[in-house]
Amino acid sequence: MHHFTASLEIIGVNPFVFVPPEILQEIFDALPASRRKEIVRYIANLKTEESVERNVSRAIGFLLGKERFIGRDKP
């Protein structure tokens, strides 16, 4: 379990939660090498900047245990 302080910023109607990059990196590094490679390969093969941004956001939600990504429910 990771503990950190997050800040919430609301822009228009979309709330954004800032998670320190070092926490995300720590969670990502704890994944098995095959899972890390699967995530990186999936994002690297996307064609538009919009789809990259959308899927990076989903990947972060996945790493935090809040969202489904790459056909999986949890990291």
N, C-alpha and C positions, 0 to 999 in steps of 0.2 A: 504494500500500500504506500502510495506517495502522498505526502502532505506539502502543500504550497499555498501561497497567497495568490489569488487571481483577481484581476480587475475586470469590471464589466463596463463596456462602452456601448451606448445605444446610438446608432446612426440611422436616422429615419425610423423605420419599423424593425430593423434588423439588429438584435443584440449580438455583441461580440465579446467573447471571453478570452482574455490574454493568458496563455499558459507559457511560463518561461521556457525558452528553447532548450535549456539544459535538462529540464524534466522530460520533455518529449524525446530528446536524444537518449536519455537514460532508459526510458521505456522501450524505444526502438532497438537499442543495443541489447536489451534483455531478451528480445525475440530470437527464436532459432534462426540460423543463417538462411535457411530455405524460405522462411516467412519474410525476412527482410528483402531477400532477392525477389520474391513474388511481388511485393509492394512496389519496389523500385522499378521492376520490369513493367508492371502494369502502368504506372504513371509515365514512364519514359516512352511508351508506345502510343500515348494519346496524341492527337493531331493538332487540336486547337488550344490556344492559351486559355480560353474559357473552360474547356473540359479539364485542363490541368489544374486550374485554380479550384474548380468545383470538387475534383477528386482528391486534391491535397487536403482540402477542408474535411472531406469525408474520411480520409486516412487518419487525420488528427483525431476526429471523433472516435474512430475505431480504436486507436491507440489508448484513448482515455476510457474505453469501455462503454461508450455512449451510442455507438452507431455500428451498423453492419457494413462490411466492406470486403471486397474480393471473395464473395460467397461465404464469408465467415461471420459468426456472431460475436466472437471475442478474439483478442490477439493470441 
